[in-house]
Amino acid sequence: MIKYALGMAILVSSMAMSAMGQTARPIDKMFYSEPYSVVERGIFEASRRHAIYSYIISNMSTPGFDAMRYLPPDDQAELQSIIPSKQYTRDILLEFVVTKMSDNNRRDTALMTMWKNKKDSLQRIVTMGK
């Protein structure tokens, strides 16, 4: 139990130092790396996109709702490259958004799996494999 508490104390202090922008010590390098910063940003982006897609789907039947206004710019460009005439029906937009949400969900699941694997590795380090 003491080893676990000590490991957690090191982890928490390391996180606090990183948050304050202090220079990285060797222990910080063990816990933090650039690939996991990318994973973290990806998780936040996937969550943001999920909220956008959910909002669009839930409001699609509202009269006068302009779904294109809420789509992220890269999704707008993709949809316009598929259907350049800008004559989107509600069904086409709904299908496109549901497809994007499904793709986003797969990406989020993969990123969360990577994050969980990192957490499991750190937990094994902190608890010394127990």
C-alpha angles and dihedrals in degrees: 000000000000091000090052092048091048091049092049091048090053091048094049094046090047091052092048092051091049091049090052090052096243120155117281118255122203090265090054090055089054093055101034131047136163095249090059091048086057090049090050093050089047091054091051091048092048090051091050092050092047089056091050094049092046090051092050094047093047093050099039093103093050110112111250094012111150106207093180089065091063100041114106112256095251091053091049090053091048092050092047091051089053096044107020096175093075089226095132119168121207090252093055092048092046092050091047093050093046089051092049090048090052092050090047091050091054091049091048092049091052092048092047090051090053090048091049091050090053090049091050091050092050090047090054090049094048094045092040092239097309 
